[in-house]
Amino acid sequence: MKRIHLAAPAVNGREMAYVRAAFESNWLAPAGANLPAFEGRVAALCGRKEGVALASGTAALHLALRLAGVDNGDVVFCSALTFVASANPILYLGARPVFLDSAPGDWNLSPDALWRAFRQYRPKAEVAVDLYGTPARLFEIEELCKQYGAALVEDAAEALGSELEGRPAGSFGESAALSFNGNKIVTTAGGGMLLTNDPERAQKARFWAAQAKEPAKHYQHRELGYNYRLSNVLAGIGLGQLETLGEFLEKKRRIRQVYEREFAGLPGVSLNPLPPNTRPNCWLTCLRIDPKTGVRPEAVLRALEEENIESRPVWKPMQLQPLYTGAPFFAHEEGKTPVSSALYAQGLCLPGDIRCTAEDLARVVKAVKGCFGKERAGG
């Protein structure tokens, strides 16, 4: 049986024209026509004035926090249920992370936890993650950040093409970060982008990302910089990918619809919620299994792997990561089991690969249903 992947790169064949142009012009390094074109198109898609193409989404978060003035000893709030790259840039800057639990209605950062955290800390910034492509409650989060004087950084790494009340993901906060890693809906074979509405911030980010080299004939540096710029070749891959973004979004959403239909009748089984005021890109669809069913997520993961189907647990939240032992954490409800901990214990990510066929999805459905004694896969 062929391998069904969780989320592999989907090459559309249009990337090569831009890559070829980079080779023919001999602009391969972090300069050339593809870079500003890619930055401009992504920024426009996300409702921003400026985009800075970088080596990774992690680099984008790092620079966004530095632009926000985060420095040694500062407090930075961060969503707990996320990939570790959302939190690590806090440590890069010598700052102190405080983690915030998920809300049950969307699995994203809990405004209730955020409000309680603000009563105890005065953070320099807040990193709010759009988990699995579903925008967080960013209007509420943004208002709280303004009220308490914290810079909001939207981690939209997984959310390109998503919307909240008609507003694109990546358009919230002082800055936002995107990822173009190989598993994302658009890839540059590894890369990311910082988004902002401030041209001066964008220029500063480009300066830092190019080793903070000053405009002198000799190599002169007054500030700490990084080797973070995306290459012109990889920006060309991104331009080609953007030409079929609409098709990719449609396919991701159709995959979600298949899972919704097929698992609707399984007692104790639910999918990650999609609030009605959002239009997520459905980057990944997650299955949550009530412990009362007697079926553990590990058993479903094993059953899928036996059928050569890739799946993963839900992100292990930061308060459970050894790296962040002892970091302050605010639960959604005081004195109760954190929502993020329960989601990790009860959840798994299903394949959302753009190249999945109807037959592939039927294999996934059959393997999952078999764990519940329901062998039939629907149409």
N, C-alpha and C positions, 0 to 999 in steps of 0.2 A: 504494500500500500504506500502511496506517496505520502510524504510528510505534509501535514497541514500546519502552517505556522501561525503564531499568535498575531504578529504584525510585521511582515517583511517588507522591504522596499518594493515599490511597484513602478518599474520603469515603463514609460509610455512611448519611447522612441523619439521624442522631440528634443530630448536633452542634447543629442549629439550635434545638432546644428549650432548651438551656442558654445559647446565645448570646442568644436572645430574652429569656430571664429576666434576663440581665445588662442588656440595653437597657431592659426594662420597669422594673427596679429603679433604673436610672440609675447603677449601679455598673459603670463601664467601666475605670477605672484599676486600679492594683495593690491593689485592696481589693474585697471582696464575697464572696458565699457560694460561688461556684465555686472560688475559690482554696483555701481549707482543705479543701473536699471533694475536689478533685483531688489535693492533697498527701497527704491521708490514704489515699486509695484506692491511689495508686501506692506509697506507703511500705509498705502492707500487702501488696501484690503482691510486693514485693521483700524482705519479711521484716524491715523496718525500723520503728522507732518514730516516726521523724520524716522528713518530706520538705519541702524548701524549693523552691518553683517559681520558676524564674529565666528570664532572657531567652535563654539558650543553654546547651548542655552545656559550652562553653568557660568560661562564667561559673561554672558549678558546679565545674569543676576548679580554677579560680582561687581561689575561696573555700575549697575543700577544702584546698588547699595552704597558704593563709594560716591556716586553722584549725589546721593541723599545725605551725604555727610557722615555716614557711619564710620566710627573710628574705634580704637582700642578701648575696651571697657563699656561701650554703649550697649544698651539692651535692644534687641530686635525680636519682634514677635514673628512666628512662622506657623503655618498650618502643620499639624502633626502627621496627618495621613497623606504622605507624599513620598516620592523618591528622595533619597538622601541629598541629591544635588540641589534641592530647594533650600536646604539648611546649611550645607557646607560653606558657601560663601560668607556666611555670618562669621564662621571661625577664621576664614582667610583674613578678615579684617580685624581680628582680635576682639570681636564683639561677643556678647553673651546672648544665646538664643533662649527664648521662652516659647514653649509649644502650646498650641491651642487645639482643642478637640474638634471633632466633626459634629455637624448637626445631622440628625436622622433623616431630614427631609430632602437632602441633596448630597450628603456625605462630605460636603465641603466645610470650610472653616465655620465654626459656630459663632455667630454674633453675640450670643449670650456669654460664651467663654471669653470672647474678646472684650466685652464690656467689663467683666469682672477683673480681667487682667489689667485693663487700663486703670482701675481703681487702686491697684497695687504698684504698678510700674509706670514709668514715663519713657516709652521706647523712642528711639530715633526713627525707626521704620517698622513696617509690617509687610511681610511676604504672604500674599493670599494666593493659593493655588486653585486653578480651575481643573479639578480632578477628573481624569479620564475624558476630558473634553467638555465637561459640564461647567458653565460659568458659576462661580461662587455668588453669594448674595452681595455683590460688589457695591451696589448703591448704599446699602446699610453700612458695609464695612468702610467705604470711602467717607461717609458722613461721620462715623466714629473717629476715624483717623484725623479728619479735619478738626473735630471738636477737641481732640487731645494733642494736636500738633505733631502727629507722626506722619512720615512720608509713606504713602502706599505704593508698593511695588507689586504689580500683578504678574504672577507666574502663570503665563498662558502657554507654557511649553507644549502642552498636549491639546490645545484648544483652537488652533488655527481654523477659521471658518465657522466657529461657534458664535452665537449671539445671545445677548441678554436684553430682553425688551427691545429688540431691533438694533441694539448697539453691539458692534463687533467685539469679541474677546480680543484683548490686547490694547483696548482703548482707554482703560481705567488706570488711575493713579498717575503719579509723576513720571513713572517709567514702567515698562512692561518687558517681559522676556519671552521669546519663542525658541523652540528647539526644532532643528531639522535633522535630528538623528535618524539613523536608518529605519527605525520602527515608527517614525511619525508619518502623518498623513501626506506631508510634502517633505522630501529629503534632499539634502545636498551632500549625501554620503558622510554626514557629520557636520554640524554647524548650528548656528543660532543667530538671533537678532535682538538687539535692544531697540525698543520703540519709545519715542518721546515726541512731544509737541514743541520742544524748546531747541532751536537750532544750536544754541551755545552749548547745551548739554550734549547734543549729538557730536559736535565738534570736539568737545573734551573727551568723550568716549573714544572717538577715533584716534585722538592723540595718545591716550593711555594704551589703547589696543595696539599701537605701532611703536611700542617701547618708549613712549614719551620722548621721542627724538625731536629736538628743537630745530627750527628752520635755520640751520647754519651749515656751512660747507663741511666743517668737521663734525664729528659725532659728539654732541653735547646734550647732557641730560640733567635737569634740575629736579624732576619728579620721578617717582617710581612708575614704571610702565610694564606692559606685558606683551607677549607675542600672541595676540588674540584675533588678528584680522583674518577674515575668510579669504581664500584665494579666488582669483578671477575665474578659474576653471570650475570650481565648485559652485560659484554663483551662477555659472552657466547651466549647471545641472538643475539648480533651483528654478531658473527661468523656464526651462523646459517642463519641469514638474507643475509649475503654476498654470500652464496651459490646459491641464486636465483636472485642476482642483475641483471644479464643479462635479465632474464625473466621480472623482474619488469620494467626495462628500455624500453623493447620492448612494454609492455602493456601501459605504459604512452605515448609513442610516437604514438601508434595506437589510443588511445583516442583522442589525438590532431588531427590526420588525419580525424577521424570521424567528429569532429567539423569543421575542414577546409572545408570538402566536403559539409556538411549540411548547413552551414551558408554562403557559397560562393555567393549565389544568393540574400541575404538580403541587400538591398541598405542601405548605411550608417552604416553598421556593419562590424567590422574588429576584428581580433585576435591580441594578443600581437605579435609583429614581431620577426621572427627568422632570424637573419642575415646569409647570405650564408656561411660565414667563421666559423660558429659555428655549433656544434651538441649538442643542449640542451637535458637535460633529460626530459623536458616537465613536470616538477613536477606539475605545475598547468597551465591550459590554461585560459586566460583572454579574455573577450569580451569587446570591446569598441564600444559605441553607439554614433553616431553623434547626437548632439542636434536637428539638422534639421529634424530628423525622427519623432520628437514629442513623442518618447518613452523614458522614463527616466529609468535609471538603477534600481531605487527603485521599479518601477513597475515590472520589470523582477524578481528581488529578491523576491517580494511578490508572484508572479505567481509560481515561483519554490517552495517556502515554502508551498504554498497551495497544491502542489503535493507531499509534504513530501520529498523535494529535498533540500539539504543543499548547499548554495552558500554564498559568502561574497563579500563586496566591495573590490576594489583594496586597497592596503595599504594606510592609511592616511599619507601623507608626513609629515616629521618632522617639517617643517616650519609652519604647521597648528596645531601642537600639543600644548596644553596648557603648558605642561612641558617645552617646548623649546621656549616659547614666548620671543622674543627679540634676539634670537641667529642669528648671521649673516647668510645670505643666498644669493647664487649666482644663478640667473636664467640662463637657456640655452641661451637666447637672452635678452640682457638688454632692459628694458622698455616694455617687452611683458609678457603676462600671462605665468607663469611657466608651463612647460610641465607636471611636476609632479602634479600640482594642477588640470590641465585639465584631466589627467588620473584618478585621484581620483573622479572627478565629473562625468566622463563618463564611468567608467569601473567597471566590476565585475568579480569575479573568478568563473569558472564553476567547477563542480565535476570532479576530476581527480583520483578518488579512484581506486586503482589497482584491486579491486574486482568487479568493475563495469562490468556488462554483456552487451551484445548487446541490450537487452531489456531495461536495465537501461538507457543506452545512448539514446535510442529512446524516452524514457519518458522525458529526459532532453531536447532533441531537440524539441519535440512537444510543451513542455511548453514555451520554448523561442520563437519559431515561432508563437505561439498563440498570443503573445504580439504584433506581427507585422501583424496580420490578416492572417497568413499563417499556417494553422493547420496541414498540412501534414508533418509527419516525414518520412524522406527517409529511404532507406535500410541500 
